[in-house]
Amino acid sequence: MVIDAGNDEKGIGSGSNQIAPFFGFAFAHGPSGLVLIPLVQHFFDISGPDVSITAARIIALKPLGQKFWAKLDIKLPYDWKRDIWLPTAEIQIGYNINATWAVYVDGFVGIGKNRLYDVGVGAGLRLKY
């Protein structure tokens, strides 16, 4: 669920509150630790602007030694209201601090002429439960 806590006048937030159920499977290759997760996800609004986007995604997760991991997330969303495709890609590198906490950095890129954004970077702290 995406809850918009932003302020559009200040340029913060997506402008809508959304829910996005998904359906997918995970395929794991034991010896390498590689996990592939193909899924389909549909985003729709619960208030705010009218949103109807269906995204085909494939996520690849790979441990890199004992402490690090890499993630690749390719998304192919279709916006039903505007009749356009909005493909994106994300790569993430993470480090497990301990059994409970991890940190990561990621990079994003919009693909094609109708992209939602050009490029972006992020950093995060993950609580593993």
C-alpha positions as CSV (number, residue, x, y, z in Angstrom):
1,M,0.0,0.0,0.0
2,V,1.3,3.5,-0.9
3,I,0.0,6.2,1.5
4,D,0.8,9.6,0.3
5,A,2.1,11.7,3.2
6,G,3.4,14.4,0.9
7,N,2.4,17.9,-0.1
8,D,1.9,18.5,-3.8
9,E,2.3,22.3,-3.4
10,K,5.9,21.6,-2.1
11,G,6.5,18.9,-4.8
12,I,6.5,16.1,-2.3
13,G,4.5,12.9,-2.7
14,S,2.8,10.9,-5.4
15,G,-0.6,12.6,-5.2
16,S,-2.6,9.5,-4.5
17,N,-3.2,6.8,-2.0
18,Q,-2.9,3.4,-3.7
19,I,-3.1,-0.3,-3.0
20,A,-1.3,-2.7,-5.2
21,P,-2.0,-6.5,-4.7
22,F,0.3,-8.8,-6.6
23,F,0.6,-12.5,-7.7
24,G,3.9,-14.2,-8.3
25,F,6.1,-17.2,-7.7
26,A,9.7,-17.5,-6.5
27,F,12.2,-19.9,-8.2
28,A,15.3,-20.6,-6.2
29,H,18.6,-22.1,-7.4
30,G,20.1,-23.7,-4.3
31,P,23.7,-23.9,-5.2
32,S,24.0,-20.3,-6.4
33,G,21.5,-18.7,-4.1
34,L,19.9,-16.9,-7.0
35,V,16.1,-16.3,-6.6
36,L,13.9,-15.2,-9.5
37,I,10.5,-13.8,-8.8
38,P,8.2,-13.1,-11.8
39,L,5.0,-11.4,-10.7
40,V,2.1,-9.3,-11.8
41,Q,1.0,-6.3,-9.7
42,H,-2.0,-4.0,-10.1
43,F,-2.0,-0.5,-8.6
44,F,-5.3,1.3,-8.0
45,D,-6.4,4.3,-6.0
46,I,-8.3,4.3,-2.7
47,S,-8.6,8.1,-2.8
48,G,-7.1,11.0,-4.8
49,P,-6.4,10.9,-8.5
50,D,-7.7,8.0,-10.6
51,V,-4.9,5.3,-10.8
52,S,-5.1,2.0,-12.8
53,I,-1.7,0.5,-13.6
54,T,-0.8,-3.1,-14.2
55,A,2.9,-4.1,-14.0
56,A,4.7,-7.2,-15.1
57,R,7.8,-7.5,-13.0
58,I,10.8,-9.8,-12.6
59,I,13.0,-9.6,-9.5
60,A,16.3,-11.3,-9.3
61,L,18.0,-11.6,-5.9
62,K,21.5,-12.9,-5.4
63,P,23.6,-13.2,-2.3
64,L,27.2,-12.0,-2.7
65,G,29.2,-13.8,-0.1
66,Q,28.0,-13.9,3.5
67,K,27.2,-10.2,4.1
68,F,26.2,-8.7,0.7
69,W,23.4,-9.1,-1.8
70,A,22.3,-7.7,-5.1
71,K,18.8,-7.2,-6.5
72,L,17.6,-6.4,-10.0
73,D,13.9,-5.4,-10.4
74,I,12.7,-4.9,-14.0
75,K,9.1,-3.4,-14.2
76,L,6.9,-3.1,-17.2
77,P,3.9,-1.1,-16.1
78,Y,0.9,-0.3,-18.3
79,D,-1.2,2.7,-17.4
80,W,-4.8,1.9,-18.4
81,K,-6.0,5.5,-18.1
82,R,-3.3,7.0,-20.4
83,D,-2.8,4.0,-22.6
84,I,1.0,4.0,-22.3
85,W,3.9,1.8,-21.1
86,L,6.1,3.1,-18.3
87,P,9.2,0.7,-18.0
88,T,11.8,1.1,-15.3
89,A,14.7,-0.8,-13.8
90,E,16.2,-0.8,-10.3
91,I,19.5,-2.2,-9.0
92,Q,20.2,-2.6,-5.4
93,I,23.3,-3.5,-3.4
94,G,22.9,-4.3,0.3
95,Y,25.0,-5.2,3.3
96,N,23.8,-7.3,6.3
97,I,25.0,-5.5,9.4
98,N,23.7,-8.4,11.6
99,A,20.7,-10.8,11.7
100,T,18.3,-7.9,12.2
101,W,19.6,-4.9,10.3
102,A,20.8,-4.2,6.8
103,V,21.7,-1.1,4.8
104,Y,21.4,-0.7,1.0
105,V,21.9,1.7,-1.9
106,D,19.9,1.5,-5.1
107,G,19.8,3.2,-8.5
108,F,16.7,3.6,-10.7
109,V,16.3,4.4,-14.3
110,G,13.2,5.2,-16.4
111,I,13.2,3.6,-19.8
112,G,11.5,4.9,-23.0
113,K,9.9,8.3,-23.8
114,N,7.0,7.9,-21.4
115,R,9.2,7.2,-18.3
116,L,8.0,8.3,-14.9
117,Y,11.6,9.6,-14.1
118,D,15.0,9.8,-15.7
119,V,17.3,8.4,-13.0
120,G,17.4,8.3,-9.2
121,V,19.4,7.0,-6.3
122,G,18.4,6.0,-2.8
123,A,19.8,4.6,0.4
124,G,17.9,2.7,3.1
125,L,18.0,0.9,6.4
126,R,16.2,-2.4,6.4
127,L,14.7,-4.1,9.5
128,K,14.8,-7.9,8.8
129,Y,12.0,-9.7,10.7
